[in-house]
Amino acid sequence: HGGGNDQCVSAGQTCSDPNTAAGVWGDFVCTCPFPQSGTATGAAAACTQDECVHGGGNDQCVSAGQTCSDPNTAVGVWGDFVCTCPFPQSGTATGAAAACTQDECVHGGGNDQCVSAGQTCSDPNTAFGVWGDFVCTCPAPQSGMATGAAATCTQDECAHGGGKDLCVDAGQECNDPDTAVGERESVV
C-alpha cells in the first residue's frame, strides 16, 4: 500500500518489502524477471540481460573451449555476445563460436627461431594443432629457406654482389664456388 508494487509491476518486475514495520516507507525492492538481472530499492530496476549468463552465448563459446563476453547487456539486445579463442590461439566471433587459428610466427616459437637468425617467418597453415610448418626465409640478397627451423643462407656473388659484372666486363664466365654468407674473395 505505498506505491512500490505499482512501480515494480508496471515495469514488469516483482516487488518485495524487506521491512514491513509501520512507518518505514520507500524501502521496497524491485527485482527483474528471469533471465534478466537487476534490483533497485525504492524504484523500478534497470534490468540487464547478459547472453553469456542466460541466453545461450556461454554454451556456444564454452563448448568450443572459448570465453564469452557480452558487450551490450541491454534487455532485448540479442546475438552480440563475443566468443574469444584461448591464448595462444587467435580469433573472435560475434554471435557464434570463433574459428581459432594459431600462427607459429606470432605464438609458438617460429618467430624466435627465424628472427634470431635475421630471417623472416611465415606460417602457411595457421589451423590449430598444426605445428612445425613455419618457414624461415633468408633476407635478400641471400637465398635460402627452411621449414621448422632457421634456414642456412647462401649468397652467390655471381647472382647478387657484383661478381657477375666484373667477370662479364672482362669477357669471362662467373662462378662462385663458395656461397657462404660473408665470403667475398672466391669469384673466378
N, CA and C atoms as a LAMMPS dump frame, in Angstrom:
ITEM: TIMESTEP
0
ITEM: NUMBER OF ATOMS
564
ITEM: BOX BOUNDS ff ff ff
-5.0000000000000000e+02 5.0000000000000000e+02
-5.0000000000000000e+02 5.0000000000000000e+02
-5.0000000000000000e+02 5.0000000000000000e+02
ITEM: ATOMS id mol type element x y z
1 1 1 N 0.821 -1.201 0
2 1 2 C 0 0 0
3 1 3 C 0.855 1.251 0
4 2 1 N 1.958 1.306 -0.631
5 2 2 C 2.759 2.522 -0.633
6 2 3 C 3.209 2.892 -2.018
7 3 1 N 2.708 2.248 -3.044
8 3 2 C 3.077 2.588 -4.406
9 3 3 C 4.237 1.795 -4.954
10 4 1 N 4.958 1.092 -4.08
11 4 2 C 6.105 0.314 -4.533
12 4 3 C 5.699 -0.778 -5.491
13 5 1 N 4.612 -1.484 -5.158
14 5 2 C 4.161 -2.565 -6.021
15 5 3 C 3.794 -2.032 -7.399
16 6 1 N 3.141 -0.861 -7.447
17 6 2 C 2.749 -0.27 -8.729
18 6 3 C 3.985 0.021 -9.578
19 7 1 N 5.032 0.592 -8.989
20 7 2 C 6.241 0.927 -9.746
21 7 3 C 6.918 -0.334 -10.283
22 8 1 N 7.011 -1.351 -9.455
23 8 2 C 7.663 -2.594 -9.879
24 8 3 C 6.846 -3.305 -10.944
25 9 1 N 5.563 -3.512 -10.682
26 9 2 C 4.703 -4.269 -11.588
27 9 3 C 4.573 -3.566 -12.938
28 10 1 N 4.481 -2.223 -12.952
29 10 2 C 4.35 -1.516 -14.23
30 10 3 C 5.614 -1.666 -15.075
31 11 1 N 6.734 -1.991 -14.447
32 11 2 C 7.991 -2.23 -15.167
33 11 3 C 8.19 -3.717 -15.455
34 12 1 N 7.184 -4.557 -15.128
35 12 2 C 7.295 -5.991 -15.364
36 12 3 C 8.164 -6.697 -14.344
37 13 1 N 8.295 -6.114 -13.154
38 13 2 C 9.18 -6.649 -12.117
39 13 3 C 8.378 -7.052 -10.889
40 14 1 N 9.032 -7.845 -10.036
41 14 2 C 8.386 -8.234 -8.783
42 14 3 C 8.777 -7.242 -7.701
43 15 1 N 7.916 -7.151 -6.701
44 15 2 C 8.144 -6.208 -5.608
45 15 3 C 8.219 -6.967 -4.287
46 16 1 N 9.197 -6.581 -3.476
47 16 2 C 9.274 -7.141 -2.126
48 16 3 C 9.56 -6 -1.157
49 17 1 N 9.133 -6.176 0.084
50 17 2 C 9.344 -5.157 1.104
51 17 3 C 10.097 -5.804 2.262
52 18 1 N 11.411 -5.539 2.361
53 18 2 C 12.213 -6.206 3.388
54 18 3 C 11.885 -5.766 4.816
55 19 1 N 11.259 -4.601 4.974
56 19 2 C 10.938 -4.119 6.313
57 19 3 C 9.496 -3.641 6.31
58 20 1 N 8.609 -4.451 6.896
59 20 2 C 7.184 -4.133 6.895
60 20 3 C 6.74 -3.426 8.166
61 21 1 N 7.679 -2.918 8.934
62 21 2 C 7.32 -2.211 10.171
63 21 3 C 6.551 -0.936 9.819
64 22 1 N 5.637 -0.562 10.692
65 22 2 C 4.841 0.643 10.475
66 22 3 C 5.761 1.856 10.389
67 23 1 N 5.458 2.723 9.455
68 23 2 C 6.208 3.973 9.334
69 23 3 C 7.474 3.875 8.496
70 24 1 N 7.825 2.685 8.031
71 24 2 C 9.018 2.533 7.186
72 24 3 C 8.544 2.526 5.735
73 25 1 N 8.925 3.568 4.979
74 25 2 C 8.467 3.73 3.608
75 25 3 C 9.656 3.816 2.653
76 26 1 N 9.427 3.415 1.438
77 26 2 C 10.426 3.61 0.379
78 26 3 C 11.533 2.591 0.34
79 27 1 N 11.421 1.527 1.14
80 27 2 C 12.486 0.515 1.111
81 27 3 C 12.093 -0.714 0.284
82 28 1 N 11.025 -0.582 -0.5
83 28 2 C 10.612 -1.713 -1.345
84 28 3 C 11.715 -1.987 -2.373
85 29 1 N 11.77 -3.242 -2.814
86 29 2 C 12.801 -3.668 -3.771
87 29 3 C 12.125 -4.241 -5.017
88 30 1 N 12.472 -3.666 -6.171
89 30 2 C 12.001 -4.194 -7.454
90 30 3 C 13.076 -5.131 -7.993
91 31 1 N 12.65 -6.302 -8.463
92 31 2 C 13.578 -7.307 -8.987
93 31 3 C 13.164 -7.68 -10.406
94 32 1 N 14.14 -7.676 -11.298
95 32 2 C 13.895 -8.015 -12.705
96 32 3 C 13.526 -9.478 -12.839
97 33 1 N 12.676 -9.805 -13.828
98 33 2 C 12.284 -11.199 -14.039
99 33 3 C 13.407 -11.993 -14.715
100 34 1 N 13.487 -13.276 -14.395
101 34 2 C 14.45 -14.171 -15.027
102 34 3 C 14.129 -14.25 -16.517
103 35 1 N 15.085 -14.241 -17.413
104 35 2 C 16.528 -14.363 -17.243
105 35 3 C 17.258 -13.026 -17.104
106 36 1 N 16.516 -11.946 -16.887
107 36 2 C 17.144 -10.647 -16.694
108 36 3 C 17.741 -10.552 -15.297
109 37 1 N 18.628 -9.575 -15.108
110 37 2 C 19.247 -9.357 -13.808
111 37 3 C 19.051 -7.909 -13.412
112 38 1 N 18.967 -7.684 -12.12
113 38 2 C 18.906 -6.322 -11.6
114 38 3 C 17.895 -6.169 -10.492
115 39 1 N 18.242 -5.335 -9.535
116 39 2 C 17.335 -4.959 -8.457
117 39 3 C 17.542 -3.473 -8.163
118 40 1 N 16.545 -2.871 -7.55
119 40 2 C 16.654 -1.478 -7.117
120 40 3 C 15.781 -1.285 -5.888
121 41 1 N 16.209 -0.435 -5.007
122 41 2 C 15.44 -0.122 -3.8
123 41 3 C 14.741 1.209 -4.024
124 42 1 N 13.415 1.213 -3.836
125 42 2 C 12.636 2.443 -3.917
126 42 3 C 12.288 2.888 -5.324
127 43 1 N 12.582 2.069 -6.328
128 43 2 C 12.269 2.426 -7.721
129 43 3 C 12.361 1.169 -8.585
130 44 1 N 11.875 1.287 -9.814
131 44 2 C 11.999 0.181 -10.76
132 44 3 C 13.483 -0.029 -11.066
133 45 1 N 13.872 -1.277 -11.246
134 45 2 C 15.271 -1.622 -11.513
135 45 3 C 15.615 -1.39 -12.987
136 46 1 N 16.877 -1.118 -13.252
137 46 2 C 17.394 -1.073 -14.621
138 46 3 C 17.865 -2.487 -14.942
139 47 1 N 17.066 -3.219 -15.677
140 47 2 C 17.351 -4.627 -15.944
141 47 3 C 18.392 -4.789 -17.042
142 48 1 N 19.181 -5.831 -16.9
143 48 2 C 20.15 -6.2 -17.928
144 48 3 C 19.964 -7.671 -18.252
145 49 1 N 20.51 -8.064 -19.396
146 49 2 C 20.459 -9.471 -19.757
147 49 3 C 21.756 -9.836 -20.45
148 50 1 N 22.622 -10.53 -19.735
149 50 2 C 23.924 -10.947 -20.255
150 50 3 C 23.756 -12.303 -20.929
151 51 1 N 23.953 -12.322 -22.251
152 51 2 C 23.79 -13.56 -23.013
153 51 3 C 24.792 -14.628 -22.597
154 52 1 N 25.875 -14.225 -21.958
155 52 2 C 26.874 -15.2 -21.512
156 52 3 C 26.454 -15.855 -20.202
157 53 1 N 25.505 -15.256 -19.504
158 53 2 C 24.986 -15.837 -18.273
159 53 3 C 23.689 -16.585 -18.565
160 54 1 N 22.766 -15.917 -19.239
161 54 2 C 21.482 -16.513 -19.62
162 54 3 C 21.219 -16.101 -21.059
163 55 1 N 21.167 -17.054 -21.946
164 55 2 C 20.862 -16.692 -23.321
165 55 3 C 21.581 -17.515 -24.362
166 56 1 N 22.371 -18.482 -23.967
167 56 2 C 22.986 -19.384 -24.929
168 56 3 C 24.379 -19.02 -25.388
169 57 1 N 24.795 -17.782 -25.187
170 57 2 C 26.137 -17.39 -25.627
171 57 3 C 27.221 -18.191 -24.95
172 58 1 N 27.086 -18.362 -23.651
173 58 2 C 28.106 -19.099 -22.922
174 58 3 C 28.184 -20.553 -23.388
175 59 1 N 27.032 -21.158 -23.663
176 59 2 C 27.033 -22.543 -24.139
177 59 3 C 27.818 -22.676 -25.439
178 60 1 N 27.582 -21.771 -26.382
179 60 2 C 28.274 -21.841 -27.67
180 60 3 C 29.775 -21.624 -27.515
181 61 1 N 30.157 -20.636 -26.715
182 61 2 C 31.581 -20.328 -26.547
183 61 3 C 32.294 -21.414 -25.743
184 62 1 N 31.761 -21.74 -24.587
185 62 2 C 32.42 -22.69 -23.691
186 62 3 C 32.499 -24.082 -24.318
187 63 1 N 31.469 -24.496 -25.04
188 63 2 C 31.514 -25.817 -25.657
189 63 3 C 32.609 -25.891 -26.715
190 64 1 N 33.051 -24.724 -27.223
191 64 2 C 34.154 -24.678 -28.189
192 64 3 C 35.487 -24.383 -27.506
193 65 1 N 35.491 -24.351 -26.152
194 65 2 C 36.726 -24.091 -25.411
195 65 3 C 37.118 -22.622 -25.41
196 66 1 N 36.144 -21.738 -25.583
197 66 2 C 36.401 -20.303 -25.688
198 66 3 C 35.724 -19.551 -24.552
199 67 1 N 36.08 -18.281 -24.393
200 67 2 C 35.428 -17.442 -23.392
201 67 3 C 34.329 -16.623 -24.057
202 68 1 N 33.374 -16.186 -23.244
203 68 2 C 32.225 -15.431 -23.727
204 68 3 C 32.174 -14.074 -23.056
205 69 1 N 31.882 -13.036 -23.838
206 69 2 C 31.642 -11.703 -23.273
207 69 3 C 30.457 -11.094 -24.019
208 70 1 N 29.688 -10.296 -23.311
209 70 2 C 28.521 -9.639 -23.905
210 70 3 C 28.713 -8.133 -23.772
211 71 1 N 29.073 -7.456 -24.869
212 71 2 C 29.378 -6.032 -24.785
213 71 3 C 28.166 -5.146 -24.529
214 72 1 N 26.961 -5.632 -24.813
215 72 2 C 25.756 -4.833 -24.594
216 72 3 C 24.727 -5.703 -23.892
217 73 1 N 24.561 -5.468 -22.597
218 73 2 C 23.647 -6.297 -21.807
219 73 3 C 22.257 -5.676 -21.68
220 74 1 N 21.935 -4.721 -22.543
221 74 2 C 20.591 -4.141 -22.515
222 74 3 C 19.567 -5.216 -22.859
223 75 1 N 18.429 -5.154 -22.187
224 75 2 C 17.363 -6.118 -22.438
225 75 3 C 16.897 -5.964 -23.88
226 76 1 N 16.769 -7.085 -24.579
227 76 2 C 16.301 -7.063 -25.957
228 76 3 C 17.419 -7.033 -26.99
229 77 1 N 18.654 -6.84 -26.559
230 77 2 C 19.785 -6.865 -27.495
231 77 3 C 20.331 -8.283 -27.501
232 78 1 N 20.133 -8.964 -28.632
233 78 2 C 20.498 -10.374 -28.734
234 78 3 C 21.519 -10.59 -29.835
235 79 1 N 22.337 -11.607 -29.679
236 79 2 C 23.256 -12.019 -30.733
237 79 3 C 24.545 -11.235 -30.807
238 80 1 N 24.82 -10.387 -29.796
239 80 2 C 26.057 -9.604 -29.838
240 80 3 C 27.141 -10.168 -28.917
241 81 1 N 26.901 -11.334 -28.327
242 81 2 C 27.938 -11.926 -27.474
243 81 3 C 29.154 -12.256 -28.334
244 82 1 N 30.334 -12.247 -27.71
245 82 2 C 31.588 -12.467 -28.441
246 82 3 C 32.309 -13.676 -27.85
247 83 1 N 32.642 -14.642 -28.718
248 83 2 C 33.46 -15.785 -28.319
249 83 3 C 34.91 -15.461 -28.671
250 84 1 N 35.821 -15.712 -27.726
251 84 2 C 37.232 -15.417 -27.928
252 84 3 C 38.056 -16.673 -27.69
253 85 1 N 38.957 -16.95 -28.631
254 85 2 C 39.817 -18.128 -28.54
255 85 3 C 40.82 -17.974 -27.398
256 86 1 N 41.178 -19.071 -26.743
257 86 2 C 42.152 -19 -25.647
258 86 3 C 43.582 -18.849 -26.19
259 87 1 N 44.41 -18.143 -25.435
260 87 2 C 45.827 -17.988 -25.784
261 87 3 C 46.491 -19.364 -25.767
262 88 1 N 47.323 -19.726 -26.689
263 88 2 C 47.974 -18.879 -27.687
264 88 3 C 47.246 -18.829 -29.02
265 89 1 N 46.007 -19.286 -29.07
266 89 2 C 45.243 -19.194 -30.308
267 89 3 C 44.76 -17.761 -30.51
268 90 1 N 44.333 -17.464 -31.726
269 90 2 C 43.783 -16.155 -32.057
270 90 3 C 42.429 -16.344 -32.703
271 91 1 N 41.551 -15.383 -32.481
272 91 2 C 40.262 -15.392 -33.155
273 91 3 C 39.13 -14.982 -32.248
274 92 1 N 38.185 -14.255 -32.812
275 92 2 C 36.942 -13.885 -32.131
276 92 3 C 35.807 -13.987 -33.139
277 93 1 N 34.609 -14.135 -32.631
278 93 2 C 33.419 -14.131 -33.478
279 93 3 C 32.265 -13.572 -32.672
280 94 1 N 31.374 -12.877 -33.339
281 94 2 C 30.191 -12.323 -32.704
282 94 3 C 28.995 -13.221 -32.991
283 95 1 N 28.332 -13.651 -31.925
284 95 2 C 27.118 -14.445 -32.058
285 95 3 C 27.328 -15.914 -32.346
286 96 1 N 28.57 -16.374 -32.32
287 96 2 C 28.865 -17.786 -32.604
288 96 3 C 30.275 -18.103 -32.121
289 97 1 N 30.597 -19.385 -32.092
290 97 2 C 31.956 -19.798 -31.738
291 97 3 C 32.921 -19.304 -32.819
292 98 1 N 34.123 -18.94 -32.399
293 98 2 C 35.136 -18.424 -33.324
294 98 3 C 35.88 -19.559 -34.018
295 99 1 N 36.413 -19.258 -35.18
296 99 2 C 37.314 -20.18 -35.88
297 99 3 C 38.722 -19.819 -35.42
298 100 1 N 39.255 -20.59 -34.506
299 100 2 C 40.548 -20.272 -33.9
300 100 3 C 41.704 -20.658 -34.817
301 101 1 N 42.726 -19.836 -34.791
302 101 2 C 43.941 -20.112 -35.548
303 101 3 C 45.132 -20.001 -34.608
304 102 1 N 46.244 -20.551 -35.051
305 102 2 C 47.464 -20.415 -34.278
306 102 3 C 48.626 -20.229 -35.239
307 103 1 N 49.104 -19.009 -35.306
308 103 2 C 50.224 -18.66 -36.175
309 103 3 C 51.501 -18.85 -35.367
310 104 1 N 52.306 -19.83 -35.766
311 104 2 C 53.545 -20.122 -35.039
312 104 3 C 54.521 -18.952 -35.071
313 105 1 N 54.36 -18.044 -36.024
314 105 2 C 55.236 -16.877 -36.101
315 105 3 C 54.801 -15.795 -35.119
316 106 1 N 53.594 -15.911 -34.585
317 106 2 C 53.108 -14.972 -33.576
318 106 3 C 53.245 -15.592 -32.186
319 107 1 N 52.712 -16.798 -32.021
320 107 2 C 52.785 -17.523 -30.749
321 107 3 C 53.184 -18.954 -31.082
322 108 1 N 54.345 -19.351 -30.706
323 108 2 C 54.709 -20.732 -30.938
324 108 3 C 56.18 -20.964 -31.194
325 109 1 N 57.005 -19.917 -31.15
326 109 2 C 58.443 -20.113 -31.254
327 109 3 C 59.035 -19.959 -32.633
328 110 1 N 58.221 -20.019 -33.672
329 110 2 C 58.755 -19.882 -35.018
330 110 3 C 59.426 -18.545 -35.236
331 111 1 N 58.784 -17.498 -34.785
332 111 2 C 59.349 -16.165 -34.972
333 111 3 C 60.684 -16.025 -34.244
334 112 1 N 60.791 -16.593 -33.049
335 112 2 C 62.053 -16.516 -32.298
336 112 3 C 63.19 -17.157 -33.082
337 113 1 N 62.95 -18.327 -33.636
338 113 2 C 63.998 -19.03 -34.377
339 113 3 C 64.4 -18.265 -35.634
340 114 1 N 63.419 -17.757 -36.362
341 114 2 C 63.714 -17.06 -37.616
342 114 3 C 64.369 -15.7 -37.352
343 115 1 N 63.749 -14.887 -36.518
344 115 2 C 64.23 -13.531 -36.284
345 115 3 C 65.611 -13.534 -35.633
346 116 1 N 65.86 -14.463 -34.729
347 116 2 C 67.184 -14.506 -34.088
348 116 3 C 68.276 -14.82 -35.109
349 117 1 N 67.914 -15.41 -36.257
350 117 2 C 68.872 -15.695 -37.33
351 117 3 C 68.825 -14.619 -38.415
352 118 1 N 68.081 -13.514 -38.159
353 118 2 C 67.989 -12.433 -39.129
354 118 3 C 67.088 -12.754 -40.306
355 119 1 N 66.146 -13.653 -40.113
356 119 2 C 65.281 -14.118 -41.193
357 119 3 C 63.819 -13.762 -40.914
358 120 1 N 62.986 -13.886 -41.936
359 120 2 C 61.556 -13.653 -41.753
360 120 3 C 60.855 -14.987 -41.519
361 121 1 N 59.7 -14.908 -40.873
362 121 2 C 58.932 -16.103 -40.531
363 121 3 C 57.565 -16.03 -41.193
364 122 1 N 57.11 -17.142 -41.746
365 122 2 C 55.748 -17.246 -42.266
366 122 3 C 55.196 -18.616 -41.86
367 123 1 N 53.896 -18.657 -41.639
368 123 2 C 53.24 -19.907 -41.244
369 123 3 C 52.163 -20.221 -42.283
370 124 1 N 52.409 -21.174 -43.173
371 124 2 C 51.46 -21.444 -44.258
372 124 3 C 50.144 -22.073 -43.812
373 125 1 N 50.109 -22.678 -42.629
374 125 2 C 48.881 -23.31 -42.147
375 125 3 C 48.692 -22.927 -40.689
376 126 1 N 47.772 -21.983 -40.44
377 126 2 C 47.548 -21.49 -39.084
378 126 3 C 46.432 -22.239 -38.357
379 127 1 N 46.005 -23.369 -38.884
380 127 2 C 44.973 -24.162 -38.202
381 127 3 C 45.525 -24.626 -36.858
382 128 1 N 44.667 -24.589 -35.839
383 128 2 C 45.097 -25.007 -34.512
384 128 3 C 45.512 -26.474 -34.552
385 129 1 N 46.634 -26.766 -33.933
386 129 2 C 47.129 -28.129 -33.853
387 129 3 C 48.135 -28.479 -34.939
388 130 1 N 48.307 -27.603 -35.924
389 130 2 C 49.306 -27.842 -36.965
390 130 3 C 50.587 -27.148 -36.52
391 131 1 N 51.601 -27.951 -36.188
392 131 2 C 52.839 -27.428 -35.617
393 131 3 C 54.033 -27.753 -36.503
394 132 1 N 55.051 -26.911 -36.432
395 132 2 C 56.322 -27.182 -37.081
396 132 3 C 56.362 -26.9 -38.563
397 133 1 N 55.338 -26.224 -39.107
398 133 2 C 55.346 -25.941 -40.541
399 133 3 C 55.726 -24.495 -40.862
400 134 1 N 56.157 -23.735 -39.841
401 134 2 C 56.579 -22.354 -40.12
402 134 3 C 57.815 -22.376 -41.017
403 135 1 N 57.987 -21.314 -41.786
404 135 2 C 59.078 -21.243 -42.756
405 135 3 C 59.945 -20.022 -42.457
406 136 1 N 61.249 -20.249 -42.294
407 136 2 C 62.217 -19.161 -42.144
408 136 3 C 62.807 -18.886 -43.531
409 137 1 N 62.84 -17.619 -43.917
410 137 2 C 63.345 -17.228 -45.227
411 137 3 C 64.469 -16.204 -45.061
412 138 1 N 65.555 -16.436 -45.777
413 138 2 C 66.721 -15.55 -45.706
414 138 3 C 66.409 -14.206 -46.357
415 139 1 N 67.023 -13.144 -45.849
416 139 2 C 66.787 -11.82 -46.432
417 139 3 C 67.587 -11.653 -47.727
418 140 1 N 67.04 -10.888 -48.679
419 140 2 C 67.762 -10.585 -49.922
420 140 3 C 69.009 -9.769 -49.578
421 141 1 N 70.09 -9.945 -50.27
422 141 2 C 70.288 -10.738 -51.471
423 141 3 C 70.644 -12.196 -51.186
424 142 1 N 70.511 -12.626 -49.957
425 142 2 C 70.807 -14.015 -49.624
426 142 3 C 69.696 -14.922 -50.135
427 143 1 N 69.981 -16.208 -50.232
428 143 2 C 68.999 -17.201 -50.651
429 143 3 C 68.916 -18.28 -49.592
430 144 1 N 67.735 -18.863 -49.488
431 144 2 C 67.56 -19.998 -48.592
432 144 3 C 66.286 -19.908 -47.787
433 145 1 N 65.731 -21.058 -47.498
434 145 2 C 64.563 -21.163 -46.628
435 145 3 C 64.549 -22.544 -46
436 146 1 N 63.887 -22.638 -44.861
437 146 2 C 63.782 -23.924 -44.176
438 146 3 C 62.446 -23.991 -43.455
439 147 1 N 61.916 -25.187 -43.328
440 147 2 C 60.661 -25.41 -42.625
441 147 3 C 60.96 -25.905 -41.22
442 148 1 N 60.384 -25.226 -40.238
443 148 2 C 60.505 -25.658 -38.853
444 148 3 C 61.8 -25.293 -38.162
445 149 1 N 62.671 -24.524 -38.815
446 149 2 C 63.957 -24.138 -38.216
447 149 3 C 64.538 -22.981 -39.015
448 150 1 N 65.567 -22.364 -38.454
449 150 2 C 66.262 -21.301 -39.178
450 150 3 C 66.913 -21.889 -40.428
451 151 1 N 66.926 -21.104 -41.501
452 151 2 C 67.497 -21.555 -42.772
453 151 3 C 69.011 -21.382 -42.781
454 152 1 N 69.67 -22.155 -43.621
455 152 2 C 71.085 -21.944 -43.913
456 152 3 C 71.113 -21.029 -45.135
457 153 1 N 71.55 -19.807 -44.935
458 153 2 C 71.516 -18.814 -46.004
459 153 3 C 72.8 -18.876 -46.827
460 154 1 N 72.657 -18.651 -48.119
461 154 2 C 73.807 -18.573 -49.029
462 154 3 C 73.724 -17.275 -49.799
463 155 1 N 74.859 -16.895 -50.386
464 155 2 C 74.871 -15.695 -51.207
465 155 3 C 75.836 -15.916 -52.362
466 156 1 N 75.306 -16.046 -53.557
467 156 2 C 76.097 -16.251 -54.768
468 156 3 C 76.491 -14.876 -55.295
469 157 1 N 77.79 -14.593 -55.226
470 157 2 C 78.265 -13.282 -55.665
471 157 3 C 78.09 -13.074 -57.157
472 158 1 N 77.931 -14.156 -57.914
473 158 2 C 77.697 -14.011 -59.346
474 158 3 C 76.257 -13.608 -59.621
475 159 1 N 75.334 -13.985 -58.727
476 159 2 C 73.936 -13.609 -58.887
477 159 3 C 73.63 -12.287 -58.189
478 160 1 N 74.226 -12.099 -57.028
479 160 2 C 73.995 -10.89 -56.231
480 160 3 C 75.323 -10.5 -55.597
481 161 1 N 75.833 -9.375 -55.939
482 161 2 C 77.049 -8.948 -55.262
483 161 3 C 78.097 -8.355 -56.179
484 162 1 N 77.824 -8.243 -57.457
485 162 2 C 78.755 -7.56 -58.343
486 162 3 C 79.758 -8.439 -59.043
487 163 1 N 79.912 -9.675 -58.648
488 163 2 C 80.885 -10.566 -59.275
489 163 3 C 80.592 -10.791 -60.741
490 164 1 N 79.329 -10.953 -61.078
491 164 2 C 78.954 -11.2 -62.465
492 164 3 C 79.383 -10.035 -63.357
493 165 1 N 79.143 -8.824 -62.909
494 165 2 C 79.529 -7.651 -63.703
495 165 3 C 81.03 -7.622 -63.945
496 166 1 N 81.814 -7.919 -62.929
497 166 2 C 83.268 -7.916 -63.088
498 166 3 C 83.714 -8.947 -64.117
499 167 1 N 83.161 -10.133 -64.036
500 167 2 C 83.532 -11.208 -64.949
501 167 3 C 83.076 -10.911 -66.374
502 168 1 N 81.8 -10.546 -66.543
503 168 2 C 81.241 -10.287 -67.866
504 168 3 C 81.984 -9.133 -68.533
505 169 1 N 82.286 -8.078 -67.766
506 169 2 C 83.022 -6.94 -68.324
507 169 3 C 84.393 -7.365 -68.837
508 170 1 N 84.948 -8.404 -68.258
509 170 2 C 86.261 -8.904 -68.679
510 170 3 C 86.122 -10.02 -69.705
511 171 1 N 84.857 -10.301 -70.141
512 171 2 C 84.63 -11.346 -71.125
513 171 3 C 84.731 -12.738 -70.552
514 172 1 N 84.453 -12.906 -69.27
515 172 2 C 84.596 -14.196 -68.609
516 172 3 C 83.271 -14.646 -68.02
517 173 1 N 83.195 -15.952 -67.713
518 173 2 C 82.052 -16.503 -67
519 173 3 C 82.269 -16.302 -65.518
520 174 1 N 81.173 -16.186 -64.764
521 174 2 C 81.277 -16.015 -63.307
522 174 3 C 80.861 -17.308 -62.622
523 175 1 N 81.668 -17.741 -61.664
524 175 2 C 81.362 -18.918 -60.875
525 175 3 C 81.812 -18.634 -59.449
526 176 1 N 80.902 -18.769 -58.51
527 176 2 C 81.238 -18.542 -57.102
528 176 3 C 81.249 -19.898 -56.413
529 177 1 N 82.414 -20.502 -56.208
530 177 2 C 82.482 -21.84 -55.623
531 177 3 C 82.155 -21.875 -54.135
532 178 1 N 82.147 -20.731 -53.473
533 178 2 C 81.859 -20.703 -52.028
534 178 3 C 80.763 -19.664 -51.794
535 179 1 N 79.526 -20.126 -51.623
536 179 2 C 78.394 -19.206 -51.472
537 179 3 C 78.061 -18.926 -50.01
538 180 1 N 78.979 -19.228 -49.099
539 180 2 C 78.731 -18.931 -47.688
540 180 3 C 78.545 -17.43 -47.526
541 181 1 N 77.581 -17.04 -46.7
542 181 2 C 77.311 -15.632 -46.463
543 181 3 C 78.537 -14.981 -45.837
544 182 1 N 78.92 -13.836 -46.402
545 182 2 C 80.044 -13.089 -45.848
546 182 3 C 81.349 -13.402 -46.574
547 183 1 N 81.436 -14.478 -47.319
548 183 2 C 82.647 -14.843 -48.061
549 183 3 C 82.663 -14.02 -49.332
550 184 1 N 83.773 -13.341 -49.623
551 184 2 C 83.758 -12.419 -50.743
552 184 3 C 84.931 -12.592 -51.717
553 185 1 N 85.86 -13.503 -51.526
554 185 2 C 87.005 -13.465 -52.402
555 185 3 C 87.135 -14.637 -53.372
556 186 1 N 86.06 -15.365 -53.628
557 186 2 C 86.267 -16.537 -54.465
558 186 3 C 85.58 -16.441 -55.832
559 187 1 N 85.381 -15.228 -56.343
560 187 2 C 84.808 -15.074 -57.679
561 187 3 C 85.889 -15.415 -58.676
562 188 1 N 85.619 -16.336 -59.596
563 188 2 C 86.62 -16.781 -60.568
564 188 3 C 86.208 -16.292 -61.947
